[in-house]
Amino acid sequence: MRKKLFIPGPVEVREDVLAKMATPMIGHRSKDASALQRDISELAQKMFYTKNQIILSTTSGSGLMEGSVRSCTRKRAAVFSIGAFGDRWYEMAQGNNVPADKIKVEEGQATTPEMVDEALATGKYDLITITHNETSSGVMCPVEAIAEVMKKYPDVIWCMDTVSSMGGTKIDVDALGVDICITSTQKCIGLPPGMAICSMSEKAVNAAKEVPFRGYYLDLLELYNYIQKKEYQYPSTPSLSHMFALQYQLHRIIDEEGLENRFARHLQMAQRVREWAKTYFDLFADERYLSNTLTVIKNTHGINVGDLNKQLGEVGLTLANGYGSLKEKTFRIAHMADCTLAEVDELLGHINRILGL
């Protein structure tokens, strides 16, 4: 039986979106390919609320995360971690011989503006990485407040992971002053995995020019320059199938549903799951910093999450166990992409039935 996914990626993908991936191929060096990539970039700029150049990458979000920390760290990176994916950014820096320090909080807590200010006041760092939304803990960082601190440090490059939040909650890249904002297709955007997207500011471009060894495939400066010179072409063969679906889905999100309506739907689903979690279990994350795209729930009843998922599977549903050390201690319900409130209610109803709540 096919299971409806309530996991934090990959997500359920609409049939009409999947069908677009079967569009016949075109030459990736053709004018049609350039037009496709230009349209996607212009649509993505609207979703990112930015005038910065959009870069597409046939990778997961991790590809552009690695590319950003390697391409733009001139001196030393401050990696702010609120969970597993901030830790991953630090491991990427280490693996690329990029000097970096990890500044980590207890799981369930957020990176605060005070933490960022304290680190940057040392003068040691010329790049920071922030995880906007952490799927292992259900935390969404207070980036508007962090943006106020960043105004004090205009020479520091700000890279932000919005892999599990872009398209599900408003992230105004230009108003925040984020230099490299990264997302990918398999979460709130509602496509299969396989393509990543980022915006790149002129400040980040200039920083990359000062870095001698930026790698090859994930060299953000090379990608940026190639787009400028070749009119929306890329150095390597892109996933055209993803691009056909991405163009279609972005038009649907922006022109049909509308961004504000999409954000409101995500918040409505989040509020419903939070209310349910507080009624029957408890929330794992600090309530000041709750994610709008997934909820991590404390397993206060000591249920066997694996067994719950097996029984949910019998009715064609599945949720996510806790991540890493939080497995069985928590479970996760994602409410993102094209999921609806009615589908969330269906899932919660079946959990109540199975557990006798």
Beta strands, then each sheet from edge to edge (+ up, - down):
strand 1: 4-6
strand 2: 53-57
strand 3: 77-81
strand 4: 100-104
strand 5: 127-131
strand 6: 133-134
strand 7: 139-140
strand 8: 157-161
strand 9: 180-184
strand 10: 196-200
strand 11: 282-283
strand 12: 294-298
strand 13: 317-321
strand 14: 330-334
sheet 1: 1+ 13+ 14- 12+ 11-
sheet 2: 2+ 10- 9+ 8+ 5+ 3+ 4+
sheet 3: 6+ 7-
end
